[in-house]
Amino acid sequence: MIVVVDDRQLVKDGYSSLFGREGVPSASFDSHEFGEWVHAAADSDLEAVEAFLIGQGSRTLDLPRAIRDRSQAPVIAVSDTPSLESTLAFFDSGVDDVVRKPVHPREILARAAAIRRRLKSLATHTDIGPIRVFSDGRDPEIDNQVFALPRRERRILEYLVANRGRRVTKQQIFNAIYGIFDEDVEENVVESHISKLRKKLRKKLGFDPIDSKRFLGYLIDWN
């Protein structure tokens, strides 16, 4: 999920539409609302955030450090003013990157992925047994062969692998895949996606690598 912070409703609506077309959930706040939310949000909500996108606002320059107190997700500023002073002010505030308008949402996603790799010193992929999961949106591979999945199932597999060895709840998966403020989708849809994913993995691998425990959640690991 991408969190957009901007005091202009038109800008927030525009980003919501653009990211939606890319299949990426988003949530938007004005700078005052966001300052309150980031301090009070549950850890599970913040874990669902892939990147924070900071635009114009009365408290814009105060937000990056408030974010860093709660999350290590990339913080990217979008500058409307092509000036050195504006860019330096954003970097001084603690953002990870500054982009200038106009900018395509795919570029923002690519920059966020690059920042995450630098911050975590991760390669572009993670291997778990014969499964290779990529961080750049490509379909996973099993035994070096492409294992094509619908977008939601692919993102669930990516989330499980990113949390390998740690059990995650249905709500955490839902937040990561659909966003924390999507009221149009029932949380139980996660169970349907995971069921389909497990069936495909079982057919390909000969067994199910995803362990499920009622009330505790899901876990993927490889011993």
Summary of the structure (lengths in Angstrom):
residues: 223
radius of gyration: 18.2
end to end distance: 30.4
largest distance: 58.4
contacts: 658
relative contact order: 0.11
helix: 45%
strand: 19%
